[in-house]
Amino acid sequence: MYNMKSLQIRGFRRLHEIDLEMRPLMVMIGANGAGKTSVLDAFSLLSASAAGKLNSKLSGMGGISDILTINHSQEVSMSIDMEVPGHEPLKYDIHLAPKGTSYGIPSETLSQSRTGYPGPFMHIDSHYGDIKYYEIDEGKLLRPTWDHNPLETSLAQVPKMFRQPEELRHILSSASHYHALDVGERAPVKLPQQMKPAELPGEAGEEIVPFLYYLRESDDDKHRYEAIIDSLKSAFPGFEGLNFPPVAAGMLAMTWKDKSFRKPLYMHQLSEGILRFLWLVSLLQSPGLTTITMIDEPEISLHPELLSLLAEFMREASKRTQLIVATHSDRLIRFLEPKEVVVMDIDEDGHASARWADSMDIDQWLAEYTLDELWRMGRMGGRA
């Protein structure tokens, strides 16, 4: 399994200078404006750049000038170190800067350290218009023979025949970012859905019905469906099971059987908390999780008693995906360990800082207090 080992961000909003060790489960907590969402947005920008969508993503963020650290930065840079099974780690580094009325890419490199060699092996070495890829047949860095879009990264445009760049591109471009589930009146999660194979419940729950149906019918993944059902029974004592009645040709609904009600409940009749918890545990149990998964504020609408179950599902999912979570909930971190929690804070210059909770001197406090109590007491920083 590929894993990010470290992430460096420079000049992105409040993230003037962030150097962060990455772990399988990383739950960020901090006051409003402390930079949690900015970390997710910076990584989403990195993911979009690998998918050839840098220009559209930057436009959606308001342009390069809107993401620069105010008064302190002339460019945004992001760098990751990626562990590669059986090979030396990869290091990807990209810089973005204003150029005229748009932006340019002053520097972009993809390198790999080599034991016994003085310098890293360069897969990509690009600087503005001077674009170079390592050509395997020629055994050296060459300029591309195809049209190169200067507003998109070299990583996004490298030919698929180049193994390491292609694998990194796939990992970054497929990174998934989930926001709070829409549970409005006509939200997709509340409607009947097309019967088709689905490996994930969807960012808006638009495939949760076929996902759970096929999970139940799968010999290989039925244990995941059973884990979801068991968690729902633990969370909601009246819950008995899910059913999938057809409502039209090729369309399924989903019903919730509860011993407190004579008739089953359809999705649009369920509470926000039930819908969001069902979607979250389905997502975290999915066999189709991408290598990197980001979730923003999973605690919304959830009763505090559900958070211990959510923490266990997050921990289990982090064995199959690198899970990055942003939360405002001190109750959620009660059920986490210091090695799973990153505290985001603001320094005297208004810049964000990030520290793993297990790097703080809190062991003696943990003998008497829980992690969330230490947070509320201000012993871990990160308070408004």
N, C-alpha and C positions, 0 to 999 in steps of 0.2 A: 504494500500500500504506500502510495506517495503521501508525504506529509510536509507541510510548511514547517520549517524550523525557526524562522525569524521573519519579522516584518519591520521595515523602516519606512516612515512617512515624514516628509519634510514639506513645509509650506502650504499645507492643505487646511484651510480655515483655522481653527484653534490648534490644529496639530502642527505646531511650528517645528517640533523635533521629537519624534516618537521612535523609540527602539524597543521592540517587544518580542520576547521569546514566545513562540507559538506552541500550544499544547493541544492534545486531542479535544479537550473540552475547555473552552474559555468563555466565562460568563462575566461580562463587564457591568459594573455597577458604579453609579456616581450621580451627583446632582444634575438637574436640568442644565444643559449647556456645557457639560464637562467634557464632551467629545465622543461619547459612546456611539451616537448615530454617525458622526463624522468618520469614525473608523470603518463602520460598515459601508458608508458611501464611498470612501476612498477605495476600499476593496472592490466595490461594485464597479467603480470606474476602471480599475485594473482589469477586472473581468471583461468589461465591455471592450476595452482596448484589445484584448486577446481575441475577441470575437469579430473584430473589424467594425465595431460600433462606437469607437472613441468619439468621433465627431458628433454623432447624435446624442450620446450620453452627456458630453460637455455642454451641448446646446440646452439640454434639459435641465442642467444645473445652473444655467444662466451665463455660461461662457467661462473662459479661463480667469478673467478678472474677478469673477464672483467667488472663486474658490481659493484664491491666494490669501495667505495669512496677511492681514492688514498691516501695512507699514513695515513688514519684516521680511517679505519674500518677493523675489522677482521670478520665481519658478516653483513648480510643484515637482517633487520627486518621490518615487516609490520603489522600494527594493524588497525582494523576497529571496530567501534561501529555501530551496526545496530538496528534501531528501529523496533520492532515487534508489530503489532497491537494486542491489548488485552493482551500483556505479557510484562515482563521486557525486556530491551534491551539486545541484544547479543553482546559479545565482542570476536573477533577472533584475535589471535596473533600468528605469525609464524616467526621463525628465521632460516636463512640459513647460513651455514659456510663452508669454504673449509675443505675437509677431504681426505687426501691422494691426489690422482690425480683427485678426483671427489668432491662431496659435501655431507654434511649431514644435518639433521634437528635437531639442538640442543634442540629446544623447540617448541611446538605447543599446544595451548590451545584454547578451545571454552568454554566460561563461560557465566553465566547469573546471574546478581545481584538478590537478593531476599529480599523483604521488611521484616524486622523483624529478619533476619538472619545475623550473623556476617561476614560470608564469602560468596563468590559467589558459585553458583551451577556449577559444572564442567561436561560438556557434553563430552569433550575430554581433556585428560591431558597426553601428550606424550613428552618424552625426549630421543632423539636418539632411542635406541632399546627398551626402556621401554614404550610401547604403552598401553594406557588405554582408554577405552570407558565406558560411563555410561550404564550399562545394566539394562533396565527397570524392567525385571522380578526379578532380583536379588536385585535391589535397591542399587547398589554400582558400583564403577569403577572396571572393569575387563579387563584383557589382552585378545586380540583377539584369537579365536580358529582357525582362518584361516591364510593362508600365507599372510604376510604383506610386501609390497614392500618398503624398506627403502628409496628409491629415490623418492617416491611419498608421498603426505601428508596423514595424518590420515583422514582429512576431505573428501578427495577423495575416501577413502576406507571404510568409515563407512557404515554399512548396511542401506538400505532404510527404514527399520522399525523405525529408530530413527528420529522422526519428526523434531526437531529444526535443527540438523546438516544437514538433507536432504534438508530442505527449504533453509538454507544458502548456501549449496553447489549448489543448482539449481540457486539461484540468482547470485552468483559469477561466476559460470561456463558459464552461458548464457550471461554474459556481452559482449556487441558488441563494437568493435573498428573499426571505418571507417576512411580510409585514403582518400586522394584526388582521385577522380574517374579517372580511366584509360579511356582516350578518343583517344587512338591510332587508327591506320587504321583498325585493326581487333579486336578492343575492344568489349567485349560482349554486351555493351550497344548499339552498332551500328548495331547489327545483328538481324535477325529474331529469335524468341524464341519459345520454346515449350509451347503449350496451356495447362496450368495446374494451379490449385489453388496456389496462392502465397500470403503470408501475409506481405512480405517485398520486396523491389525492388532489394535486393542483394548487397553484398559488392562491386561488380564490375558492378552493374546494369544488371546482368545476368538474372534477373527475373522482370525487370521493365515493360515489355510489358504485361505478364500475370497478374502481380500485378495490373496495372492500369485498365486492361480490367475487371478483376473480381471485382475491387473496384467500377467501373462504374455500373456493373450489380447487385451489392449487395444492398438489401433493407436497411440493417442495417448501411452500411458504405458509401452509395452513397453521403452523405453530405461531406465526406472527399474528394471524387473525385471532387465534385463541388467546394470545397475550393481550390484544386490544380488548376483547370481550371481558377477560378477567379484570383488567384495569377499570373498565366501566362498571362492573359489578362491585368492585371495591370502592369506587368513587360515589356511586349512586345505588344505595341498598335496594331500591325498588326495581332496578333494571333487570330484565330477564333475557333479552336478546334482540338482534336485528333481523329484519326480513326485507326481501327485495321484490316487491310485487311489480309485474309489468303493467305499464299504464298506456302504452301504445306500441306500434310496431317498432321494435328495436330500442325502446325506451324503458328504463327502470326507475322506480321510486325507491325510497328506503324508509322503513318504519321502525319505530322504537317501541318495543313491548315492555310495559311497566306494570307490575302487579297492582299498582294503585289505581290503574285505569282499566275499564272494561274493554275498550277498543285501543288498538295500537295508535301511536302518535306519528304523524308524518313530520318530515324535517322542518317544515315551516311552523310547526307547533312547538318546537323545542326552544328552550331558553338559550340566550346568548352564551352563557357559561358552558352548557352541555355541548353546543355546536362547536365552540372553540376548543374545548378539551378533546372532543372526538376527533376533530381535524388534526390537532397537535399530536396526539398519540398515534394516529394513523400515519402522519408524516414521519414521525420518529421511528416507527416500526417498518417503514417502507424498505423493501429490498432494492429499490431504485434510487436511493439517495446518491447524490453526486459526491465527488471527493471532498468538496468544501460546501458547507451549509451554514447560512447566516439566518438568524431569527431575531426580529426586533420586538421587544416587549411581549413575550409569550404569556405573561401573567394577566393580561387584560381580561376582565370579566370572570376570572377564575376565583372560586372560593379558596381561602387560604388552606383548607384541608386538602385541596387537590394538588398543591404545590409539591408535596413530598413525592407523590406519584410521578409528577412531571419531571422532577429532578432525577428520579431513577431511570425514566425513559431517556432523558438527555444523556445520562452517563452510559447507558447501554448503546445508544446510537453513536456515541463518540468512538466506539470501537470500529465503526464502519464508515464514518465520515468525520472530517475535521469540523467540529461544531463551534460556531462563534455566536454568542448570544448577548444582546443588550437588554438590561432590565432596570426598572426603577424599584423593584420589590425587595425590601429587606427581608420579607418573609420567605422569599424563594431562597435566598442565600443561607437561611437557617439550615436547609437540607443539603448544602454543598460543603465541600472541604476547601480549606484555604488554597490548596494547589489548583483549584478549579475557578478561582475568583480573581479578577483583575479590578483594581480600584482606580477609577478615573478621577482626577482632581484638576484644579486650576491653580497655577502658580501666581505669584504677585504681578507678573507681566500679562496675565490673562491668557496664558498658553496652557494647553492640556498636558497632563502627565499621566503615565500609566505604570502601576506597580502590581506585581502579583502579591496576593495577600500572604502567601507563605514566605515572602521575603521580608515581611515586617516582623518586628519583635512583639508577637502577640501570644506566644505559646503559654506563658504564665497566665494570661487573661483567659485563654480558652479552657483552662482548668476549672474556671468558675462561671464563665459566661459562654453563650452560644455565639456563633459568628454574626448573626443578625443583631444581637444585643450589643456586641462590640461596635458594629457599624452605627447603631443609633447613639451610642455613647460618644462617638467621634474618635474612637481609638484607632481607626483605620483611615482617617481622612475622608476626602470625597464628599463631605457634607456642605450644603449651601450655607 
